[in-house]
Structure formats: structure tokens, C-alpha cells
């Protein structure tokens, strides 16, 4: 069974375009002494979505102005002139907003399938525009027929927060040889039951897990147990893990990405131009549930449930919409199989609080899961084994009143998938590492300074019968240092800040290397080269 290219697995194939493509960075003489009423439109260093040549067709799928929490609802109709099998489908969001507004979270559903989740930049008084692109070819099964559309970027507009979020979303379809994509895309309904085709031979769940909503789960990595004097508390501290269960049995575990939204760390001046990794393209967590396909293929509905370890009971703040992607065996109507193994390690989650002039919370957590099963396909018996190992260490330190608040944290998520069948063994290993190291300090002069470094790294290798077939290595690093005066009107904040992003992606499919730097909201460096 063919697997997706590792390069796209790690990159996510999305791009925040902004409006500067091809423009030269500003000279140092053009950089103001502090932030003004306008700054450069948002931009990231991520690679563009590769677009094939040849005929294409475009459909506008949503166009709306978001002022409140009323979703946009419409109808999608497939395009004419490009067939119903496409080599690629590219989603593009174009947005604009001006005035004053918080960062907001948004989603786009087509036929009940979540195909895009995003957040928004915070605007300048003069207004900004931004664009995001995403490869959504994997959702072609949903896009082949007419569907209901729902989109929401929940917003509040009043005398203080004046920014109306104006967006347009299009899909561009490229005719040509169809891509290797799932045969079926099944949204998990509110009842949390799933009925798959009886000839499923590969099953992958994707969960768009986000901790958000303005409460402490938006900053889950900073929460502390109840005995520690801090504003955000959770009984078990900051360890979080997103779990998937099939009929009550643990089927998948994963580390959520520690997304920092564009108002994060109490300092929006860090994010006005360069957002943190993944902030505008919230990638789903993927779980290979193929070992459970023998159970799912019985034609009956099965419970598929998602939970987040560490969230206090009854507390809201996490959204976990689920799609299930299914590849079918077209040579057989029913593919029987069996779950052979489900080894669940002990969940480790310990915190140590040390009081003092500078309070400190040290956290160590982790978990391990191995599941294995087989399917009797039209091309013989195929066994799939999935092992996932998670680990988290963090040191959180703060002073009374939280005038100094710092975190040094690392998360790892290692995954190994081995498929034995057809006389060969294919193994894919992915090692993910997320890092966050920063401190916010509020001085006696009410100057708030945040210094922060974020890392999104991953390495992947696929071998066939022990020989390397594909490899990829991602390193996306964001750094920022911004200062402003709190408690005063916007025009009296005297804000200054330097931010940068270096995005490096190398592998058997090619290379992308781009570095961006901004000072006081002006783009001063845009360098590409491998």
C-alpha cells in the first residue's frame, strides 16, 4: 500500500502569502524608531503550495464579514471543466481587517468535513491584508458532490474592538492524473459513532485539536496545580495529551502542538507581521488506526471518542473535530481482520512545585502505546504495527504578581508505523520536537518585555525492506523580542520589537530555506536559498 510523501506530511503544504511576494525588504534608514499606526502585512517563511501546470477551475466557497458568532452558511457545487478527479486542489483564504481586534479562531466545514482551521492576525489601525493557502486534495471525496458549507470566525465588534474580519475563500482544482488520496472522508458526528466501508484497508483519523477560547486552556502549557500561586491552574499541571479511543479502547495518543496565537504571551507586537508556527494553518494530528480496521470492517457503527488528558473536569477550552480518512481495497467487498495487540504503557505525569521569591514548577510527562493488527486483503495478509511515544519536560518560573513569568519546555512525539505484506516491509519513522523558551517581564516603569523562541521540528524516514526510500527534515524556528508600555492608549505604548523566522525543509523531494526578519513591523530581511 502506497504512503503519502513524507515531505508533505511534515510541511503541511500551506503558505501565508501576505502581499509582499517579490518586493524588496526595507532599508535600515526606513525603519521607524517605534511601531506606528501601520505595519507590514502578515507573512511567513513556509513553502508555497506547489501548483501543477495545465487546466484549472476555481470556485468561491465562502465570502463573508464576521462581526459576531453567526456562521456563514452556503452551498458548494463542484467546478465545471476540470472533471471529478483532480491532481491537486488548493484552498486559498484572502482576509482583511482594520482597527482594533483580538486574534480569533475559525473553521471551514464542507459537507460536515473540517477542511481548514485557522486563526487571525491582529490588525493595525490603518488595516492589514493576509492570505493563506492549503493543499486540500485529500478531501476530494467530499468535494466531488454538492455540499453544505459552514464557516465561522467568531468575533466581537463594539465601541472598543472595531475590527470586522472580511474573508473570501476559494478552491482551485487542477485537472490531470488523480493524486493518491483517501477513497472516503468521513466526518465524525456529534454521536461519536463511525461506520466505515467493509473493505477498508487503511484508516487514518485526523483531529484538529486546539486549546483556545480565551480561558486558561489557551495557555495550557503554563498551567500549574492548585497549591501553586498562579493565575492559571489545572489539577494535574500542564501535561496535555490528545487520545483517540475505538469502542473504549485506547487506539492513539499524540502531543498537541503548543500553538501561540497572535495575542499570545501578553505581547501582540511579537506577532503583527510574523505569526508563530502553525498559527494560521492549524494542522490536524494524525492517528493511523489501521490496526483497528478488522474491527471497523464489520459493517456496524463503532464509537470513536477523543479526549484531552490534563484538562480539569468540566472545563471547556478544547475543540477536537475529527475526520476519518479511508483507503479501500477495490479487489474485495469485505476485508476481514483482527486486532492483535494493544500495549498501553503507564501514563507518567509528575509536577514538583518549589516556592520562593521566584516560584518554580518542574513537570515531566510521557506515555507509550503500541497497537498491531492484520487484514486479509485481495493482495494477501497485511499486518500493521503502530508505536507512539510521547515525552514532555518543562520548567515554569514566576514571581509574585507574575511580573516575571518564564517557561522552558520541550515536547517530543515519536511515531513508528510498520506495514508487512506483499512480500515487503515498509517502515515510516517520524520524530517530532516542539520547543518553547521565553520570559515576559513587567518593569517598575510599566514597560512589558517578552523574549521568546519557538521551535517546530520533525524528521522522517521511510524504508522498504531495510533500505531508505524517502526522508525529510523540518526546522521552523521563530524568535521575538518586543517591549511596550502597558495601561496606556495605543498611541502612547512606544512599542519596539524585532522578530524573525527561519524555515528549513530538506528531503528526498527537494529543499526550501527562507529567513524573514522584521523591526518595528517593517520587513528588513527576506532571504531564500538552499
Secondary structure by P-SEA (a helix, b strand, c coil): cccccaaaaaacccccccccccccccccccccccccccccccccccccccccccbbbbbbcccccccccbbbbbbbbbbccccccccbbbbbbbbccccccccccccccccccccccbbbbbbccccccbbbbbbccccccccccbbbbbbbccccccccccbbbbbbbbbbbbbcccccccccccccccccbbbccccccbbbbbbbccccccccccccccccccccccccccccccbbbbbbbccccccccccccccccccccccccccccccccccccbbbbbbbcccccccccccbbbbbbbbbcccccccccbbbbbbbbbbbcccccbbbbbbcbbbbccbbbbbbbbbccbbbbbbbbcbbbbbbbcccccccbbbbbbbbbbbbbbbbbbcccccbbbbbbbbbbbbbbbbbcccbbbbbbbbbbbbbbbbbbbccccbbbbbbbbbbbbbbbbbcccccccbbbbbbbbbbbbbbbccccccccccccccbbbbbbbccccbbbbbbbbcccccccccccc
